[in-house]
């Protein structure tokens, strides 16, 4: 019984790190987790965890190449960061608000709400370097 209890406790601490996944956001999810643009006309980050928002489209070649990098980094960093994906074809209003004109575009948001927009493909190491130097 004691071993099972210890296993349950260890699992509960490890699960948030191991189980962290990329989250796909629609307009409603974006307003809840990132910026409620209906309530605040100026940018105001709704979270407190560093995030990377991947603005992409299903037909975009570079978007398909960057996706596995983001998945691997999400798993590597676990709950230290959160990666969100926003399909620009399905969420035109969100893309327009943030002036997303080319894809892929990565929006890096620090816990204090400041953000940096990076347009175009970046390899995994470039994204990791940004995470280490600016988000954590």
CNS distance restraints for C-alpha pairs under 8 A (distance, minus, plus):
assign (resid   1 and name CA) (resid   5 and name CA) 6.32 0.50 0.50
assign (resid   2 and name CA) (resid   6 and name CA) 6.27 0.50 0.50
assign (resid   3 and name CA) (resid   7 and name CA) 6.11 0.50 0.50
assign (resid   4 and name CA) (resid   8 and name CA) 6.14 0.50 0.50
assign (resid   5 and name CA) (resid   9 and name CA) 6.28 0.50 0.50
assign (resid   6 and name CA) (resid  10 and name CA) 6.15 0.50 0.50
assign (resid   7 and name CA) (resid  11 and name CA) 5.99 0.50 0.50
assign (resid   8 and name CA) (resid  12 and name CA) 6.17 0.50 0.50
assign (resid   9 and name CA) (resid  13 and name CA) 6.56 0.50 0.50
assign (resid  10 and name CA) (resid  14 and name CA) 6.25 0.50 0.50
assign (resid  11 and name CA) (resid  15 and name CA) 5.73 0.50 0.50
assign (resid  12 and name CA) (resid  16 and name CA) 7.43 0.50 0.50
assign (resid  13 and name CA) (resid  17 and name CA) 7.84 0.50 0.50
assign (resid  14 and name CA) (resid  18 and name CA) 6.13 0.50 0.50
assign (resid  15 and name CA) (resid  19 and name CA) 5.31 0.50 0.50
assign (resid  15 and name CA) (resid  20 and name CA) 7.99 0.50 0.50
assign (resid  16 and name CA) (resid  20 and name CA) 5.91 0.50 0.50
assign (resid  16 and name CA) (resid  78 and name CA) 7.02 0.50 0.50
assign (resid  16 and name CA) (resid  79 and name CA) 6.21 0.50 0.50
assign (resid  17 and name CA) (resid  75 and name CA) 7.62 0.50 0.50
assign (resid  17 and name CA) (resid  77 and name CA) 7.47 0.50 0.50
assign (resid  17 and name CA) (resid  78 and name CA) 4.25 0.50 0.50
assign (resid  17 and name CA) (resid  79 and name CA) 5.25 0.50 0.50
assign (resid  18 and name CA) (resid  75 and name CA) 6.66 0.50 0.50
assign (resid  18 and name CA) (resid  78 and name CA) 6.16 0.50 0.50
assign (resid  19 and name CA) (resid  75 and name CA) 7.70 0.50 0.50
assign (resid  19 and name CA) (resid  78 and name CA) 7.34 0.50 0.50
assign (resid  20 and name CA) (resid  74 and name CA) 6.87 0.50 0.50
assign (resid  20 and name CA) (resid  75 and name CA) 6.30 0.50 0.50
assign (resid  20 and name CA) (resid  78 and name CA) 5.21 0.50 0.50
assign (resid  20 and name CA) (resid  79 and name CA) 6.10 0.50 0.50
assign (resid  20 and name CA) (resid  82 and name CA) 7.86 0.50 0.50
assign (resid  21 and name CA) (resid  71 and name CA) 7.55 0.50 0.50
assign (resid  21 and name CA) (resid  74 and name CA) 6.48 0.50 0.50
assign (resid  21 and name CA) (resid  75 and name CA) 6.86 0.50 0.50
assign (resid  21 and name CA) (resid  78 and name CA) 7.89 0.50 0.50
assign (resid  21 and name CA) (resid  82 and name CA) 7.83 0.50 0.50
assign (resid  21 and name CA) (resid  83 and name CA) 7.67 0.50 0.50
assign (resid  22 and name CA) (resid  71 and name CA) 6.64 0.50 0.50
assign (resid  22 and name CA) (resid  74 and name CA) 6.68 0.50 0.50
assign (resid  22 and name CA) (resid  82 and name CA) 6.87 0.50 0.50
assign (resid  22 and name CA) (resid  83 and name CA) 5.09 0.50 0.50
assign (resid  22 and name CA) (resid  84 and name CA) 5.69 0.50 0.50
assign (resid  22 and name CA) (resid  85 and name CA) 7.20 0.50 0.50
assign (resid  23 and name CA) (resid  82 and name CA) 7.96 0.50 0.50
assign (resid  23 and name CA) (resid  83 and name CA) 6.52 0.50 0.50
assign (resid  23 and name CA) (resid  84 and name CA) 4.86 0.50 0.50
assign (resid  23 and name CA) (resid  85 and name CA) 6.26 0.50 0.50
assign (resid  24 and name CA) (resid  84 and name CA) 5.65 0.50 0.50
assign (resid  24 and name CA) (resid  85 and name CA) 4.69 0.50 0.50
assign (resid  24 and name CA) (resid  86 and name CA) 6.10 0.50 0.50
assign (resid  25 and name CA) (resid  29 and name CA) 5.09 0.50 0.50
assign (resid  25 and name CA) (resid  30 and name CA) 5.66 0.50 0.50
assign (resid  25 and name CA) (resid  84 and name CA) 6.53 0.50 0.50
assign (resid  25 and name CA) (resid  85 and name CA) 6.01 0.50 0.50
assign (resid  25 and name CA) (resid  86 and name CA) 5.42 0.50 0.50
assign (resid  25 and name CA) (resid  87 and name CA) 7.95 0.50 0.50
assign (resid  26 and name CA) (resid  30 and name CA) 6.02 0.50 0.50
assign (resid  26 and name CA) (resid  86 and name CA) 6.61 0.50 0.50
assign (resid  26 and name CA) (resid  87 and name CA) 7.81 0.50 0.50
assign (resid  26 and name CA) (resid  90 and name CA) 7.57 0.50 0.50
assign (resid  26 and name CA) (resid  91 and name CA) 6.29 0.50 0.50
assign (resid  27 and name CA) (resid  31 and name CA) 6.26 0.50 0.50
assign (resid  27 and name CA) (resid  91 and name CA) 6.14 0.50 0.50
assign (resid  27 and name CA) (resid  93 and name CA) 7.75 0.50 0.50
assign (resid  27 and name CA) (resid  94 and name CA) 6.53 0.50 0.50
assign (resid  28 and name CA) (resid  32 and name CA) 6.38 0.50 0.50
assign (resid  29 and name CA) (resid  33 and name CA) 5.97 0.50 0.50
assign (resid  29 and name CA) (resid  34 and name CA) 7.87 0.50 0.50
assign (resid  30 and name CA) (resid  34 and name CA) 5.19 0.50 0.50
assign (resid  30 and name CA) (resid  35 and name CA) 6.27 0.50 0.50
assign (resid  30 and name CA) (resid  36 and name CA) 7.35 0.50 0.50
assign (resid  30 and name CA) (resid  94 and name CA) 7.94 0.50 0.50
assign (resid  31 and name CA) (resid  35 and name CA) 4.82 0.50 0.50
assign (resid  31 and name CA) (resid  36 and name CA) 4.00 0.50 0.50
assign (resid  31 and name CA) (resid  37 and name CA) 6.56 0.50 0.50
assign (resid  31 and name CA) (resid  38 and name CA) 7.95 0.50 0.50
assign (resid  32 and name CA) (resid  36 and name CA) 6.28 0.50 0.50
assign (resid  32 and name CA) (resid  46 and name CA) 7.04 0.50 0.50
assign (resid  33 and name CA) (resid  46 and name CA) 5.69 0.50 0.50
assign (resid  33 and name CA) (resid  47 and name CA) 6.04 0.50 0.50
assign (resid  34 and name CA) (resid  44 and name CA) 7.95 0.50 0.50
assign (resid  34 and name CA) (resid  45 and name CA) 5.34 0.50 0.50
assign (resid  34 and name CA) (resid  46 and name CA) 4.99 0.50 0.50
assign (resid  34 and name CA) (resid  47 and name CA) 6.20 0.50 0.50
assign (resid  35 and name CA) (resid  40 and name CA) 7.82 0.50 0.50
assign (resid  35 and name CA) (resid  43 and name CA) 6.61 0.50 0.50
assign (resid  35 and name CA) (resid  44 and name CA) 5.75 0.50 0.50
assign (resid  35 and name CA) (resid  45 and name CA) 5.20 0.50 0.50
assign (resid  35 and name CA) (resid  46 and name CA) 5.56 0.50 0.50
assign (resid  36 and name CA) (resid  40 and name CA) 6.06 0.50 0.50
assign (resid  36 and name CA) (resid  44 and name CA) 7.52 0.50 0.50
assign (resid  36 and name CA) (resid  46 and name CA) 7.29 0.50 0.50
assign (resid  37 and name CA) (resid  41 and name CA) 5.42 0.50 0.50
assign (resid  37 and name CA) (resid  42 and name CA) 7.25 0.50 0.50
assign (resid  37 and name CA) (resid  43 and name CA) 7.31 0.50 0.50
assign (resid  40 and name CA) (resid  44 and name CA) 6.83 0.50 0.50
assign (resid  44 and name CA) (resid 113 and name CA) 6.66 0.50 0.50
assign (resid  45 and name CA) (resid 112 and name CA) 7.81 0.50 0.50
assign (resid  45 and name CA) (resid 113 and name CA) 4.91 0.50 0.50
assign (resid  47 and name CA) (resid 111 and name CA) 7.12 0.50 0.50
assign (resid  47 and name CA) (resid 113 and name CA) 7.92 0.50 0.50
assign (resid  48 and name CA) (resid 110 and name CA) 8.00 0.50 0.50
assign (resid  48 and name CA) (resid 111 and name CA) 4.68 0.50 0.50
assign (resid  48 and name CA) (resid 112 and name CA) 6.99 0.50 0.50
assign (resid  48 and name CA) (resid 113 and name CA) 7.82 0.50 0.50
assign (resid  49 and name CA) (resid  80 and name CA) 7.09 0.50 0.50
assign (resid  49 and name CA) (resid  81 and name CA) 6.08 0.50 0.50
assign (resid  49 and name CA) (resid  82 and name CA) 7.04 0.50 0.50
assign (resid  49 and name CA) (resid 110 and name CA) 7.17 0.50 0.50
assign (resid  49 and name CA) (resid 111 and name CA) 5.09 0.50 0.50
assign (resid  50 and name CA) (resid  80 and name CA) 7.26 0.50 0.50
assign (resid  50 and name CA) (resid  81 and name CA) 5.03 0.50 0.50
assign (resid  50 and name CA) (resid  82 and name CA) 6.46 0.50 0.50
assign (resid  50 and name CA) (resid 108 and name CA) 7.61 0.50 0.50
assign (resid  50 and name CA) (resid 109 and name CA) 5.63 0.50 0.50
assign (resid  50 and name CA) (resid 110 and name CA) 4.61 0.50 0.50
assign (resid  50 and name CA) (resid 111 and name CA) 4.92 0.50 0.50
assign (resid  50 and name CA) (resid 135 and name CA) 5.82 0.50 0.50
assign (resid  50 and name CA) (resid 136 and name CA) 7.42 0.50 0.50
assign (resid  51 and name CA) (resid  81 and name CA) 5.51 0.50 0.50
assign (resid  51 and name CA) (resid  82 and name CA) 4.71 0.50 0.50
assign (resid  51 and name CA) (resid  83 and name CA) 5.60 0.50 0.50
assign (resid  51 and name CA) (resid  84 and name CA) 7.18 0.50 0.50
assign (resid  51 and name CA) (resid 107 and name CA) 7.98 0.50 0.50
assign (resid  51 and name CA) (resid 108 and name CA) 5.97 0.50 0.50
assign (resid  51 and name CA) (resid 109 and name CA) 5.15 0.50 0.50
assign (resid  51 and name CA) (resid 110 and name CA) 6.66 0.50 0.50
assign (resid  51 and name CA) (resid 111 and name CA) 7.93 0.50 0.50
assign (resid  52 and name CA) (resid  81 and name CA) 7.68 0.50 0.50
assign (resid  52 and name CA) (resid  82 and name CA) 6.41 0.50 0.50
assign (resid  52 and name CA) (resid  83 and name CA) 4.79 0.50 0.50
assign (resid  52 and name CA) (resid  84 and name CA) 6.16 0.50 0.50
assign (resid  52 and name CA) (resid 106 and name CA) 6.42 0.50 0.50
assign (resid  52 and name CA) (resid 107 and name CA) 5.57 0.50 0.50
assign (resid  52 and name CA) (resid 108 and name CA) 4.61 0.50 0.50
assign (resid  52 and name CA) (resid 109 and name CA) 6.24 0.50 0.50
assign (resid  53 and name CA) (resid  83 and name CA) 5.86 0.50 0.50
assign (resid  53 and name CA) (resid  84 and name CA) 4.67 0.50 0.50
assign (resid  53 and name CA) (resid  85 and name CA) 5.59 0.50 0.50
assign (resid  53 and name CA) (resid  86 and name CA) 7.03 0.50 0.50
assign (resid  53 and name CA) (resid 106 and name CA) 5.54 0.50 0.50
assign (resid  53 and name CA) (resid 107 and name CA) 4.94 0.50 0.50
assign (resid  53 and name CA) (resid 108 and name CA) 6.51 0.50 0.50
assign (resid  53 and name CA) (resid 109 and name CA) 7.94 0.50 0.50
assign (resid  54 and name CA) (resid  83 and name CA) 7.37 0.50 0.50
assign (resid  54 and name CA) (resid  84 and name CA) 6.11 0.50 0.50
assign (resid  54 and name CA) (resid  85 and name CA) 4.65 0.50 0.50
assign (resid  54 and name CA) (resid  86 and name CA) 6.09 0.50 0.50
assign (resid  54 and name CA) (resid 104 and name CA) 6.85 0.50 0.50
assign (resid  54 and name CA) (resid 105 and name CA) 6.04 0.50 0.50
assign (resid  54 and name CA) (resid 106 and name CA) 4.76 0.50 0.50
assign (resid  54 and name CA) (resid 107 and name CA) 6.60 0.50 0.50
assign (resid  55 and name CA) (resid  85 and name CA) 6.03 0.50 0.50
assign (resid  55 and name CA) (resid  86 and name CA) 4.90 0.50 0.50
assign (resid  55 and name CA) (resid  87 and name CA) 6.00 0.50 0.50
assign (resid  55 and name CA) (resid  88 and name CA) 6.17 0.50 0.50
assign (resid  55 and name CA) (resid  95 and name CA) 7.70 0.50 0.50
assign (resid  55 and name CA) (resid 100 and name CA) 7.71 0.50 0.50
assign (resid  55 and name CA) (resid 103 and name CA) 6.43 0.50 0.50
assign (resid  55 and name CA) (resid 104 and name CA) 5.72 0.50 0.50
assign (resid  55 and name CA) (resid 105 and name CA) 5.18 0.50 0.50
assign (resid  55 and name CA) (resid 106 and name CA) 6.25 0.50 0.50
assign (resid  55 and name CA) (resid 107 and name CA) 7.87 0.50 0.50
assign (resid  56 and name CA) (resid  60 and name CA) 7.05 0.50 0.50
assign (resid  56 and name CA) (resid  63 and name CA) 5.75 0.50 0.50
assign (resid  56 and name CA) (resid  85 and name CA) 7.20 0.50 0.50
assign (resid  56 and name CA) (resid  86 and name CA) 6.29 0.50 0.50
assign (resid  56 and name CA) (resid  87 and name CA) 5.15 0.50 0.50
assign (resid  56 and name CA) (resid  88 and name CA) 5.90 0.50 0.50
assign (resid  56 and name CA) (resid 103 and name CA) 5.63 0.50 0.50
assign (resid  56 and name CA) (resid 104 and name CA) 5.15 0.50 0.50
assign (resid  56 and name CA) (resid 105 and name CA) 7.01 0.50 0.50
assign (resid  57 and name CA) (resid  63 and name CA) 6.89 0.50 0.50
assign (resid  57 and name CA) (resid  87 and name CA) 5.28 0.50 0.50
assign (resid  57 and name CA) (resid  88 and name CA) 5.89 0.50 0.50
assign (resid  57 and name CA) (resid  89 and name CA) 6.33 0.50 0.50
assign (resid  57 and name CA) (resid 103 and name CA) 7.42 0.50 0.50
assign (resid  57 and name CA) (resid 104 and name CA) 7.87 0.50 0.50
assign (resid  58 and name CA) (resid  63 and name CA) 7.61 0.50 0.50
assign (resid  58 and name CA) (resid  64 and name CA) 7.50 0.50 0.50
assign (resid  58 and name CA) (resid  87 and name CA) 7.48 0.50 0.50
assign (resid  60 and name CA) (resid  64 and name CA) 6.45 0.50 0.50
assign (resid  60 and name CA) (resid 103 and name CA) 7.43 0.50 0.50
assign (resid  60 and name CA) (resid 104 and name CA) 7.77 0.50 0.50
assign (resid  61 and name CA) (resid  65 and name CA) 6.52 0.50 0.50
assign (resid  62 and name CA) (resid  66 and name CA) 6.22 0.50 0.50
assign (resid  62 and name CA) (resid 103 and name CA) 7.92 0.50 0.50
assign (resid  62 and name CA) (resid 104 and name CA) 6.69 0.50 0.50
assign (resid  62 and name CA) (resid 120 and name CA) 7.70 0.50 0.50
assign (resid  62 and name CA) (resid 121 and name CA) 5.95 0.50 0.50
assign (resid  63 and name CA) (resid  67 and name CA) 6.15 0.50 0.50
assign (resid  63 and name CA) (resid 103 and name CA) 7.00 0.50 0.50
assign (resid  63 and name CA) (resid 104 and name CA) 5.30 0.50 0.50
assign (resid  63 and name CA) (resid 121 and name CA) 7.37 0.50 0.50
assign (resid  64 and name CA) (resid  68 and name CA) 7.69 0.50 0.50
assign (resid  65 and name CA) (resid  69 and name CA) 7.74 0.50 0.50
assign (resid  66 and name CA) (resid  70 and name CA) 6.54 0.50 0.50
assign (resid  66 and name CA) (resid 121 and name CA) 6.55 0.50 0.50
assign (resid  66 and name CA) (resid 122 and name CA) 6.98 0.50 0.50
assign (resid  66 and name CA) (resid 123 and name CA) 6.97 0.50 0.50
assign (resid  66 and name CA) (resid 124 and name CA) 7.71 0.50 0.50
assign (resid  67 and name CA) (resid  71 and name CA) 6.27 0.50 0.50
assign (resid  68 and name CA) (resid  72 and name CA) 6.08 0.50 0.50
assign (resid  69 and name CA) (resid  73 and name CA) 6.16 0.50 0.50
assign (resid  69 and name CA) (resid 123 and name CA) 7.21 0.50 0.50
assign (resid  69 and name CA) (resid 124 and name CA) 5.13 0.50 0.50
assign (resid  70 and name CA) (resid  74 and name CA) 6.00 0.50 0.50
assign (resid  70 and name CA) (resid  83 and name CA) 7.16 0.50 0.50
assign (resid  70 and name CA) (resid 124 and name CA) 7.43 0.50 0.50
assign (resid  71 and name CA) (resid  75 and name CA) 6.36 0.50 0.50
assign (resid  72 and name CA) (resid  76 and name CA) 6.09 0.50 0.50
assign (resid  73 and name CA) (resid  77 and name CA) 5.97 0.50 0.50
assign (resid  73 and name CA) (resid 124 and name CA) 7.77 0.50 0.50
assign (resid  73 and name CA) (resid 128 and name CA) 7.29 0.50 0.50
assign (resid  74 and name CA) (resid  78 and name CA) 5.64 0.50 0.50
assign (resid  74 and name CA) (resid  81 and name CA) 7.01 0.50 0.50
assign (resid  74 and name CA) (resid  82 and name CA) 6.67 0.50 0.50
assign (resid  74 and name CA) (resid  83 and name CA) 6.33 0.50 0.50
assign (resid  77 and name CA) (resid  81 and name CA) 6.26 0.50 0.50
assign (resid  78 and name CA) (resid  82 and name CA) 7.69 0.50 0.50
assign (resid  80 and name CA) (resid 136 and name CA) 7.71 0.50 0.50
assign (resid  86 and name CA) (resid  91 and name CA) 6.97 0.50 0.50
assign (resid  87 and name CA) (resid  91 and name CA) 6.03 0.50 0.50
assign (resid  88 and name CA) (resid  92 and name CA) 5.43 0.50 0.50
assign (resid  88 and name CA) (resid  94 and name CA) 7.71 0.50 0.50
assign (resid  88 and name CA) (resid  95 and name CA) 5.87 0.50 0.50
assign (resid  91 and name CA) (resid  95 and name CA) 6.49 0.50 0.50
assign (resid  92 and name CA) (resid  96 and name CA) 6.10 0.50 0.50
assign (resid  93 and name CA) (resid  97 and name CA) 6.21 0.50 0.50
assign (resid  94 and name CA) (resid  98 and name CA) 6.51 0.50 0.50
assign (resid  95 and name CA) (resid  99 and name CA) 5.98 0.50 0.50
assign (resid  95 and name CA) (resid 100 and name CA) 5.03 0.50 0.50
assign (resid  95 and name CA) (resid 101 and name CA) 7.81 0.50 0.50
assign (resid  96 and name CA) (resid 100 and name CA) 6.08 0.50 0.50
assign (resid  96 and name CA) (resid 101 and name CA) 7.99 0.50 0.50
assign (resid 100 and name CA) (resid 105 and name CA) 7.04 0.50 0.50
assign (resid 102 and name CA) (resid 119 and name CA) 6.68 0.50 0.50
assign (resid 102 and name CA) (resid 120 and name CA) 7.38 0.50 0.50
assign (resid 103 and name CA) (resid 119 and name CA) 6.62 0.50 0.50
assign (resid 103 and name CA) (resid 120 and name CA) 6.18 0.50 0.50
assign (resid 104 and name CA) (resid 119 and name CA) 6.17 0.50 0.50
assign (resid 104 and name CA) (resid 120 and name CA) 5.20 0.50 0.50
assign (resid 104 and name CA) (resid 121 and name CA) 6.33 0.50 0.50
assign (resid 105 and name CA) (resid 117 and name CA) 6.81 0.50 0.50
assign (resid 105 and name CA) (resid 118 and name CA) 5.63 0.50 0.50
assign (resid 105 and name CA) (resid 119 and name CA) 4.36 0.50 0.50
assign (resid 105 and name CA) (resid 120 and name CA) 5.89 0.50 0.50
assign (resid 105 and name CA) (resid 121 and name CA) 7.93 0.50 0.50
assign (resid 106 and name CA) (resid 117 and name CA) 5.83 0.50 0.50
assign (resid 106 and name CA) (resid 118 and name CA) 5.18 0.50 0.50
assign (resid 106 and name CA) (resid 119 and name CA) 6.39 0.50 0.50
assign (resid 106 and name CA) (resid 120 and name CA) 7.99 0.50 0.50
assign (resid 107 and name CA) (resid 115 and name CA) 6.53 0.50 0.50
assign (resid 107 and name CA) (resid 116 and name CA) 5.71 0.50 0.50
assign (resid 107 and name CA) (resid 117 and name CA) 4.53 0.50 0.50
assign (resid 107 and name CA) (resid 118 and name CA) 6.35 0.50 0.50
assign (resid 108 and name CA) (resid 115 and name CA) 5.37 0.50 0.50
assign (resid 108 and name CA) (resid 116 and name CA) 5.23 0.50 0.50
assign (resid 108 and name CA) (resid 117 and name CA) 6.42 0.50 0.50
assign (resid 108 and name CA) (resid 118 and name CA) 7.90 0.50 0.50
assign (resid 108 and name CA) (resid 135 and name CA) 7.74 0.50 0.50
assign (resid 109 and name CA) (resid 113 and name CA) 5.90 0.50 0.50
assign (resid 109 and name CA) (resid 114 and name CA) 5.74 0.50 0.50
assign (resid 109 and name CA) (resid 115 and name CA) 4.28 0.50 0.50
assign (resid 109 and name CA) (resid 116 and name CA) 6.67 0.50 0.50
assign (resid 109 and name CA) (resid 135 and name CA) 7.39 0.50 0.50
assign (resid 110 and name CA) (resid 114 and name CA) 5.57 0.50 0.50
assign (resid 110 and name CA) (resid 115 and name CA) 6.26 0.50 0.50
assign (resid 110 and name CA) (resid 134 and name CA) 7.31 0.50 0.50
assign (resid 110 and name CA) (resid 135 and name CA) 5.22 0.50 0.50
assign (resid 111 and name CA) (resid 135 and name CA) 7.48 0.50 0.50
assign (resid 122 and name CA) (resid 126 and name CA) 6.03 0.50 0.50
assign (resid 122 and name CA) (resid 127 and name CA) 6.52 0.50 0.50
assign (resid 123 and name CA) (resid 127 and name CA) 6.49 0.50 0.50
assign (resid 124 and name CA) (resid 128 and name CA) 6.12 0.50 0.50
assign (resid 125 and name CA) (resid 129 and name CA) 5.99 0.50 0.50
assign (resid 126 and name CA) (resid 130 and name CA) 6.33 0.50 0.50
assign (resid 127 and name CA) (resid 131 and name CA) 6.26 0.50 0.50
assign (resid 128 and name CA) (resid 132 and name CA) 6.18 0.50 0.50
assign (resid 129 and name CA) (resid 133 and name CA) 6.01 0.50 0.50
assign (resid 130 and name CA) (resid 134 and name CA) 5.63 0.50 0.50
assign (resid 130 and name CA) (resid 135 and name CA) 7.08 0.50 0.50
assign (resid 131 and name CA) (resid 135 and name CA) 4.85 0.50 0.50
assign (resid 131 and name CA) (resid 136 and name CA) 6.22 0.50 0.50
assign (resid 132 and name CA) (resid 136 and name CA) 5.51 0.50 0.50
